[in-house]
Amino acid sequence: MSAPDSTTAPTWTIGRLLTWTTDFLRDKGYDSPRLDAEVLLASARDCPRIELYTAFAEEPTASVRTAFRELVRRRAEGTPVAYLVGQREFFSLPFVVTPAVLIPRPETELMVVRALDIWKDLLDESACSLADVGTGSGVLAVCCAKHMPTCHVTALDISPAALEVAGQNAVAQAVHDRIEFLESDLLAELPAAKQFDMILSNPPYVATSEMLGLPTEIRDYEPHLALDGGEQGVEVIQRLIPQAAARLRPGGWLLLEVGPSNAALVEQIVARAAGLERRQTINDLAEHPRIVQAQATPAAHPPAGD
Ligand SMILES: C[S@@+](CC[C@H](N)C(=O)[O-])C[C@H]1O[C@@H](n2cnc3c(N)ncnc32)[C@H](O)[C@@H]1O
């Protein structure tokens, strides 16, 4: 990026900086160059993005221009915007994100919608317990705690750095008193008697062979621990399913986010799992199978004393 220099005419106003950066990022092949430019300039100027629209003619200070130039340079190298600005919106809430966590994706919002439906329609908004396995930035745990006030959430992750980010997000949304964070390989570290009404997980589900084919922005920047699901993409899911079956109360729900290419395989694994009955898979807005569902069978949980 050639330095926008205020000593040469014409002046580098906000409007001109945005136009120049949009063209620059478009030439680099990015999908949303204007949005990226606006988000980065708003971050450098420490203002809401919408405020830029009333300040097109304004000339930013030298320190804002320097900060912006550095952000654009890193964006041009491939760093995702969410990591550059340290934030991403999910389910209309702002979440802190760092390179220790996956950048939350819009399709994952469907998991929250489905969990809310279960809580409202099937659990009658009663007190319930929910686990979010592989919580990452904590989006599922935090949104569920926020929108289901009678729900107690356990958020688990094998990555301590991810749990730290999730903890910050829980505090920011004032739901930290209803979320318990646990460093754990899947459900291994839970107390023996712990059971749940719902277990949600967006686990790593990219097949190792497909990792190389991911866009650079994802492959070189997002944590492989959050993406790589082993040979067929279902290694983590395969281990999780029996553990979840053993931890669900009778009639409890398991919701698994999957990749469209391994949804059928996950459905088969769920259908064969002891103690679970598969339920209808939910498609995302692009009509791809996205949430594989199962319910714990009462038979797997004989009443105490039997
Ligand atoms: C695809 S990310 C999902 C993050 C977040 N739930 C979301 O939807 O944006 C998967 C998460 O699972 C965690 N993870 C991977 N293997 C795990 C394991 N064996 N036990 C617990 N967590 C694991 C990763 O650290 C990562 O945070």
The ligand as an ORCA input file, in Angstrom:
! r2SCAN-3c Opt
* xyz 0 1
  C     -15.103    -25.648     15.303
  S     -14.506    -24.953     16.823
  C     -16.053    -24.383     17.504
  C     -15.917    -23.180     18.382
  C     -17.255    -22.550     18.783
  N     -18.071    -23.505     19.494
  C     -17.999    -22.044     17.559
  O     -19.008    -22.658     17.196
  O     -17.586    -21.031     16.965
  C     -14.134    -26.437     17.718
  C     -13.612    -26.237     19.132
  O     -13.410    -27.549     19.693
  C     -12.244    -27.555     20.464
  N     -11.755    -28.956     20.540
  C     -11.092    -29.667     19.605
  N     -10.858    -30.919     20.043
  C     -11.412    -30.999     21.278
  C     -11.494    -32.036     22.264
  N     -10.993    -33.238     22.036
  N     -12.117    -31.765     23.427
  C     -12.648    -30.538     23.667
  N     -12.601    -29.515     22.787
  C     -11.991    -29.746     21.605
  C     -11.292    -26.610     19.755
  O     -10.307    -26.112     20.639
  C     -12.280    -25.537     19.256
  O     -12.382    -24.487     20.191
*
